[in-house]
Each structure stands twice: as C-alpha cells, then as structure tokens.
Amino acid sequence: MITRQRLAAGICALLATLTAGVAFPAGAVADETDSAASPKVELVLDVSGSMSAKDMDGGSRMAAAKQAFNEVLDATPEEVQLGIRTLGANYHGNDRKTGCKDTAQLYPVGTLNRTEAKTAVATLQPTGWTPIGPALLKAADDLNGGDGTRRIVLISDGEDTCQPLDPCEVAREIAAKGIGLTIDTLGLVPDAKTRDQLSCIADATGGTYTSVQHKEELSDRVGQLVDRAADPVVTPVATEGTAQCTGAPTLKSGLYTDREEFGKQRFYRVDVDPGQELRASVSVGADREVNPDYGVLLRAVTVHGREIVRGEGTGNGRTDVVSTGLRYPKAESDDDNAPAETVCLQVTNSFSAASGVKTTPGLPLELTVDVVDGPSKASDVASFGLGRGWWLLAALVLTGFVAGLLWGWLSRWRLAVWRTN
C-alpha cells in the first residue's frame, strides 16, 4: 500500500512540475510584423443581370449583397483601408466588347467614410456582363503600393463571360508579381462551373473559396475576410532565384516568395557564420492541375557543389502543397576572424503539368530562411531533437521522483504515528 502511495505521489508531483513548466514559458517570441502598415481590402461585387434572381432567402442576390455590405461597412476595423469595385454595373447593351470593359471603382480604397460608402452601394442595380478578369486586374492596381496586407474579396454568381481573358490565369499573373495580394472568392450559385472557376482564382493566390446561399452566411463571411486583413502577418518578400548558385540572390533571415518552372531548379545563397545554424524550409504549391506523383527537394550545398544536407517531400495527387526543410549547424571556429560560409540552397521540383494546362507562370514557391545562434555543443543538436530541453526534462523527472519518495516517507511516518496513538 505504501509503495502504491509513493508511486502515485511521484507521478502527481511529476505532472505538477511539468504543468508549471508549461504554464510559465521561458520567453515569448517577438512580434516581427510592421504595425505601421495599413491593411487594404477591396470588395469586388458582381452586378451583372443575373444578380436580380430571387433565390436568396426569398430576396434577390443583389439585395443580399447590399445587406452584407452595409453590415460589413459598419463593422470594418478602423485601421483597415477599404474600397469597393463593381463589374457589370453600368453597361446595359449587348455589345460584348463594351460589356467586357464594364468595371469601375465605386468607392476608392482609403480611410472609410461609412455613410458615403453605404450611399454608393444603395445605387447599384443588376445590369450587364460578368468581366471578372478585367475587374481583378483593376482591383490589383487599386491596392498597389504600401507594405500592409492586401486582399480582394470577390462576390459573384456566375462564370466570367469575357473569355479568352481567363480570370484564373489573371489570378496567377497577379500572384506571380510577388506583391503579396490574396484573392478570396464567394459564389452565390452552387453550380460546378462557377465553383471551379472561383476556386481556381482563390487557389492561385493562397485565398479561400466559399459557397454561400443565405444572407446571413454572406454577411458573416465577408465580415470575417475583412477582419482577417487586420490580423498581423509577416509579409513575404519577392525574390528571384537563379538556375546556378553563381549569381544567386543572397538572402537574410525572412520569408520569401518566388516562381519555379515545372521540373526545374532554383538557387539562393545564405551566409552562415561559425557557431550559427541555418534552418530553411520550402513549400511549392500546385495552383493548377498536375499529374500525380511529384516531389520537392531542398539541398544545402557548398559553392563547389558538394552536398551538405538535404530534405525531401513527396505527394500523390491528393495534396496541393509539398513542403520540406533542413538544418545545418556551422561548427565554432578558434579564429575570431573566420569568414562566413556561403551556403547554396537548391530547390528542385518534379511536378509535371496535366495535358492542356499552361506551364507559365511557374509554380508558387515559398521559402523560409532562419540563421540563428547554433547550439554550443554538437550533442545539443541530438537528444531526440530536444536540444537543451532534454536536460530540463531529465531534471523534471528526477525532481518528481525525489518528491514522490519524500511524500511516501511522510505518509509512512504519519501512518506509524497514527497507529502508535
């Protein structure tokens, strides 16, 4: 019985100690976001003739959109600069060429005057064509400039009627510019063609697609997306790798975006001082239809081509993004003036485009580079990946064991006293 008490007490003490360690972490990660940059959002609304259909809770799609906009305008965070652009709102005729130019900025992106914005929205009436591609190009120009997050929220009830300017290709071109602009799409009609096109637009820029069939859902979702723009994020920096390590851009710690052609490789350079550790990870996304069975290889090599370490990731057609990473600790040097080592990061992919799918622009690539002070001893890199945390865990286990023994001894002494009395 006493042995059981000791064991239970030891476990309780160990759990209590571990809980205390979790509850009071040693330090917090610094916020690396730029709070001074104002986030920008442009709501792009389809005002084509089909928006007059009355299938949204007994009312028209246009009425549901107006209600959603009014509610969102009331709740928009003060720090968000918001604008509104329309497509198909002004041309009543049947000339396709003219109708496909019908996109206009209803309210400019900037500090929000809620009354003026609501008045502008109230004047909208379902009218013309559905030039989604041209509207996205103009919206990207509206949001140009500044370092804050930029987001387009597109609300539409049908496919683009202005082919061959494919809005999905437009979204890829916008993403290829590396300006960090995200496009979220909302479809008001749950048909397959509309879903496929709006999903493709969102996927190309890392955005989301949502099918909406009720007024409250529309208001809630648009509000969530506008609020999301105000969330602090780390904005990736656009870079351009090279086919060889020679002449590749030298990267510091940070988040970078690039485009990589199918089945090709990109090189980047990172300087690592003695005693530092290079940590790198890469993600390559399939923003269009690709053949199954593909992979991504990330290698750290010397400037002479000798491999230092590598990381590999594979997919089988069920994943849209393949990621991998690596770590390279540079040993300390006895020479205080020892130069930094130039490490070449090589990113290679084995994606292949499906039949009839365009291969340009290349696939979106996101690279994270972190150069930190390395562990003081090589053994710290081991220990099951826990580093110095391994010693902390061992100390906690020992403390729990000793506490259990003391508690068991105390319980036995108290029991002996009780029997004596």
C-alpha positions in Angstrom: 0.0 0.0 0.0 2.8 2.4 0.9 4.6 1.6 -2.3 1.5 2.5 -4.3 1.2 5.7 -2.4 4.8 6.6 -3.2 4.3 5.8 -6.9 1.1 7.8 -7.2 2.6 10.7 -5.3 5.7 10.6 -7.5 3.5 10.7 -10.7 1.4 13.6 -9.3 4.5 15.6 -8.4 6.0 15.0 -11.8 2.8 16.1 -13.6 2.6 19.2 -11.4 6.2 20.1 -12.2 5.7 19.6 -15.9 2.5 21.7 -15.8 4.3 24.5 -14.1 7.0 24.4 -16.8 4.3 24.6 -19.5 2.4 27.3 -17.7 5.4 29.6 -17.3 7.4 29.5 -20.5 10.9 31.0 -20.5 10.3 33.7 -23.1 8.0 34.9 -25.8 8.6 35.2 -29.5 8.9 38.8 -30.6 6.3 40.2 -32.9 8.0 40.7 -36.3 5.1 42.4 -38.0 5.0 46.0 -39.1 2.1 47.6 -37.2 2.5 50.9 -39.0 1.5 49.5 -42.4 -2.3 49.8 -43.0 -4.1 46.7 -44.4 -6.0 47.3 -47.6 -9.2 45.5 -48.8 -11.2 45.9 -51.9 -14.7 44.3 -52.2 -15.4 43.4 -55.8 -19.1 42.9 -56.5 -20.7 41.2 -59.5 -23.6 43.5 -60.6 -24.4 41.6 -63.7 -28.0 41.0 -64.8 -28.2 37.5 -63.1 -27.8 39.2 -59.7 -31.6 40.1 -59.9 -32.5 36.4 -59.4 -34.6 36.0 -56.2 -33.2 32.9 -54.7 -31.5 34.2 -51.5 -34.0 33.6 -48.7 -36.8 35.0 -50.8 -35.0 38.1 -51.9 -32.7 38.9 -54.8 -29.0 38.2 -54.8 -28.3 41.9 -55.2 -30.4 42.7 -52.1 -28.5 40.1 -50.1 -25.2 41.6 -51.3 -26.3 45.1 -50.3 -27.3 44.0 -46.9 -24.0 42.2 -46.4 -22.0 45.3 -47.5 -23.9 47.6 -45.1 -23.3 45.3 -42.2 -19.6 44.9 -43.1 -19.1 48.6 -43.5 -20.5 49.2 -40.0 -18.1 46.6 -38.5 -14.9 47.3 -40.5 -11.9 47.9 -38.2 -10.7 51.5 -38.1 -7.2 50.5 -39.3 -8.4 48.9 -42.5 -8.5 50.9 -45.7 -11.4 49.6 -47.7 -12.7 50.2 -51.2 -15.4 48.8 -53.4 -15.2 47.9 -57.1 -18.1 46.7 -59.4 -18.2 44.6 -62.5 -21.2 44.7 -64.9 -22.8 47.7 -63.2 -23.0 50.3 -65.9 -23.4 49.0 -69.4 -27.0 47.9 -70.4 -26.3 46.9 -74.0 -25.5 43.7 -75.9 -22.1 44.6 -77.3 -19.7 42.1 -75.8 -16.6 44.1 -76.4 -18.1 47.1 -74.5 -19.6 44.9 -71.8 -16.3 43.3 -71.0 -14.8 46.7 -70.1 -17.5 47.4 -67.6 -15.7 47.6 -64.3 -15.5 50.7 -62.1 -14.3 51.7 -58.7 -17.5 52.6 -56.7 -15.6 53.7 -53.6 -11.8 54.4 -53.5 -9.5 52.4 -51.2 -8.7 54.5 -48.2 -10.0 55.7 -44.8 -13.6 54.6 -44.7 -16.5 57.1 -44.6 -19.3 54.7 -43.8 -22.1 57.0 -44.9 -20.6 57.7 -48.3 -19.8 54.0 -48.9 -23.4 52.9 -48.0 -24.9 55.6 -50.2 -22.8 54.4 -53.2 -23.8 50.8 -52.6 -27.5 51.7 -52.4 -27.4 53.0 -56.0 -26.4 49.6 -57.5 -28.8 47.7 -59.8 -28.2 44.4 -61.7 -27.2 45.4 -65.2 -24.7 43.8 -67.5 -21.9 41.4 -68.2 -19.5 39.5 -65.9 -16.0 40.7 -66.7 -14.2 39.1 -63.7 -10.8 39.0 -65.3 -10.6 42.8 -66.1 -12.1 43.6 -62.7 -9.4 41.6 -60.9 -6.6 43.4 -62.9 -8.1 46.8 -62.0 -8.6 45.8 -58.3 -4.9 44.8 -58.1 -4.0 48.2 -59.4 -6.3 49.8 -56.8 -4.4 48.1 -54.0 -1.0 48.7 -55.3 1.6 50.4 -53.0 2.3 50.1 -49.3 3.6 47.3 -47.2 0.5 46.2 -45.4 -1.6 43.2 -46.2 -3.7 43.4 -49.4 -6.9 41.4 -50.0 -9.5 41.3 -52.7 -12.9 39.8 -51.8 -14.8 38.8 -55.0 -18.6 38.1 -54.8 -20.1 36.6 -57.9 -23.0 34.4 -59.0 -21.6 33.1 -62.2 -18.7 32.4 -64.6 -16.7 35.1 -66.4 -18.4 36.0 -69.7 -15.4 37.7 -71.2 -13.1 34.9 -72.3 -10.5 34.4 -73.6 -9.2 36.5 -70.7 -9.3 33.7 -68.2 -9.7 35.1 -64.7 -7.8 32.1 -63.3 -4.8 33.0 -65.4 -5.2 36.6 -64.3 -5.0 35.5 -60.7 -1.9 33.5 -61.4 -0.3 36.5 -63.1 -1.2 38.7 -60.0 0.4 36.0 -57.7 3.5 35.8 -60.0 4.2 39.5 -59.4 5.0 38.7 -55.7 3.1 41.6 -54.3 1.5 39.5 -51.5 -2.1 40.1 -52.7 -4.7 37.5 -51.7 -8.0 36.9 -53.5 -10.9 35.3 -51.6 -14.0 34.4 -53.6 -17.6 33.8 -52.7 -20.0 32.0 -55.0 -23.7 32.7 -54.7 -24.7 29.9 -57.0 -23.6 26.3 -56.2 -23.1 25.1 -59.8 -19.9 23.2 -60.7 -18.5 25.6 -63.3 -18.8 28.6 -61.1 -17.3 26.7 -58.2 -14.4 25.5 -60.3 -13.6 29.0 -61.6 -13.8 30.8 -58.3 -11.9 28.1 -56.5 -9.1 28.3 -59.1 -8.9 32.1 -58.7 -8.6 31.7 -54.9 -6.1 28.9 -55.0 -3.8 30.8 -57.3 -3.2 33.5 -54.7 -3.5 31.4 -51.5 -7.0 32.6 -50.8 -10.2 30.8 -49.9 -13.4 29.9 -51.8 -16.8 29.8 -50.1 -20.2 28.8 -51.5 -22.9 31.0 -49.9 -26.7 30.5 -50.3 -28.1 32.6 -47.4 -28.0 36.3 -46.5 -26.6 35.8 -43.0 -23.8 33.5 -44.3 -22.8 36.1 -46.9 -22.6 38.9 -44.3 -20.7 36.7 -41.8 -18.2 35.5 -44.4 -17.4 38.9 -45.9 -17.0 40.3 -42.4 -14.6 37.5 -41.5 -12.4 38.2 -44.6 -12.3 41.9 -43.9 -11.4 41.3 -40.3 -8.7 38.9 -41.4 -6.9 41.6 -43.3 -6.4 43.4 -40.0 -4.7 40.4 -38.4 -0.9 40.8 -38.1 1.0 38.8 -40.6 4.6 38.6 -41.9 4.6 39.8 -45.5 6.8 37.7 -47.7 9.5 39.3 -49.8 9.5 38.6 -53.5 12.9 37.3 -54.8 14.1 35.6 -57.9 16.4 32.6 -57.7 18.8 31.5 -60.5 19.5 28.3 -62.4 23.0 28.2 -60.9 24.4 29.1 -57.5 26.7 31.6 -59.1 24.8 34.9 -59.2 22.0 33.7 -57.0 20.5 36.3 -54.6 21.9 36.4 -51.0 19.1 36.0 -48.5 18.9 37.1 -44.9 16.5 35.6 -42.3 13.0 36.0 -43.5 10.1 34.8 -45.7 10.5 34.8 -49.5 8.3 34.0 -52.5 9.3 33.1 -56.0 8.1 31.1 -59.0 9.7 27.9 -60.2 9.1 26.3 -63.6 7.9 22.6 -63.8 10.8 20.2 -63.3 13.4 22.9 -62.8 15.6 24.1 -60.0 16.3 27.5 -58.3 19.3 28.5 -56.3 19.6 31.0 -53.4 22.7 31.9 -51.3 22.8 32.3 -47.5 25.9 33.3 -45.4 26.4 31.3 -42.2 29.0 32.4 -39.6 30.9 29.9 -37.5 28.7 29.0 -34.5 25.5 29.7 -36.3 22.8 27.3 -37.6 20.9 27.6 -40.9 17.3 26.5 -40.8 15.4 26.5 -44.1 12.1 25.2 -45.3 10.3 25.4 -48.7 6.8 24.9 -49.9 5.8 24.5 -53.6 2.1 24.7 -54.4 0.2 23.2 -57.3 -2.0 26.1 -58.3 -3.3 24.2 -61.4 -3.9 20.6 -62.5 -0.8 18.5 -62.3 0.0 14.8 -62.8 0.1 12.6 -59.7 3.3 11.5 -58.0 5.5 14.6 -57.5 8.1 15.9 -55.1 10.2 18.7 -53.8 13.9 18.5 -52.9 15.7 21.1 -50.8 19.5 20.8 -50.7 22.2 22.8 -48.9 25.4 22.6 -50.9 28.7 24.4 -50.9 29.6 26.9 -53.7 31.6 24.0 -55.3 28.5 21.8 -55.4 29.2 19.4 -52.5 26.0 18.4 -50.7 25.9 19.3 -47.0 22.4 18.2 -46.1 19.0 17.7 -47.8 15.3 17.5 -47.2 12.7 15.8 -49.4 8.9 15.9 -49.6 6.5 13.9 -51.9 2.9 14.0 -53.0 0.5 11.7 -54.8 -2.1 14.0 -56.2 -4.1 14.4 -53.0 -2.1 17.4 -51.7 -1.9 20.9 -53.2 1.3 21.8 -51.5 4.5 19.9 -50.8 6.9 21.1 -48.2 10.3 20.1 -46.8 13.1 21.6 -44.7 16.6 21.2 -43.4 19.0 22.3 -40.6 22.8 22.9 -40.9 24.8 23.8 -37.8 28.1 25.5 -38.6 30.8 24.5 -36.2 32.6 27.1 -34.0 36.0 28.3 -35.1 39.0 29.1 -33.0 39.7 32.0 -35.3 37.6 35.0 -34.2 38.0 36.5 -37.7 36.9 33.3 -39.5 34.8 34.3 -42.6 31.2 33.2 -43.1 30.5 30.2 -45.2 28.3 30.8 -48.3 25.7 28.0 -48.4 23.7 27.5 -51.6 20.1 26.4 -51.2 18.9 24.4 -54.2 15.1 23.9 -54.6 14.1 21.3 -57.2 10.6 20.1 -58.1 9.3 17.1 -60.0 5.9 18.4 -60.9 4.5 17.9 -64.4 1.5 19.8 -65.9 -1.5 17.8 -66.9 -2.5 17.7 -70.6 -3.5 21.1 -72.0 -2.6 23.0 -68.8 -0.3 26.1 -69.2 3.1 25.9 -67.6 3.6 29.6 -67.3 3.9 31.3 -64.9 5.8 28.8 -62.8 4.6 27.2 -59.6 4.4 29.4 -56.5 7.3 28.8 -54.1 7.6 30.0 -50.5 11.0 29.8 -48.8 11.7 30.5 -45.1 15.3 31.2 -44.1 16.4 31.5 -40.5 20.0 31.9 -39.4 20.3 31.7 -35.6 23.0 31.2 -33.0 23.8 27.5 -33.0 24.0 25.1 -30.1 27.2 25.3 -28.1 27.8 21.6 -28.4 27.2 19.2 -31.2 25.4 16.9 -28.7 22.8 19.6 -28.1 21.5 19.1 -31.7 20.8 15.4 -30.9 18.8 14.2 -27.9 15.8 13.3 -30.0 15.6 16.9 -31.3 15.0 18.3 -27.8 18.4 20.1 -27.6 19.0 21.5 -24.2 15.3 20.8 -23.4 16.5 17.2 -22.9 18.4 18.2 -19.7 15.4 20.2 -18.5 13.1 17.1 -19.0 15.6 14.9 -17.1 15.7 17.4 -14.2 11.9 17.5 -14.0 11.7 13.7 -13.9 14.4 13.5 -11.2 12.6 16.2 -9.2 9.3 14.3 -9.5 10.9 11.1 -8.4 12.5 12.7 -5.3 9.2 14.5 -4.4 7.5 11.1 -4.6 9.9 9.5 -2.3 9.6 12.3 0.3 5.8 12.2 0.1 5.8 8.4 0.6 8.2 8.6 3.6 6.0 11.4 5.1 2.9 9.3 4.6 4.5 6.2 6.2 5.7 8.3 9.2 2.2 9.7 9.7 0.7 6.3 9.5 3.1 5.0 12.1 2.3 7.9 14.4 -1.5 7.2 14.0 -1.1 3.5 14.9 1.0 4.4 18.0 -1.6 6.8 19.2 
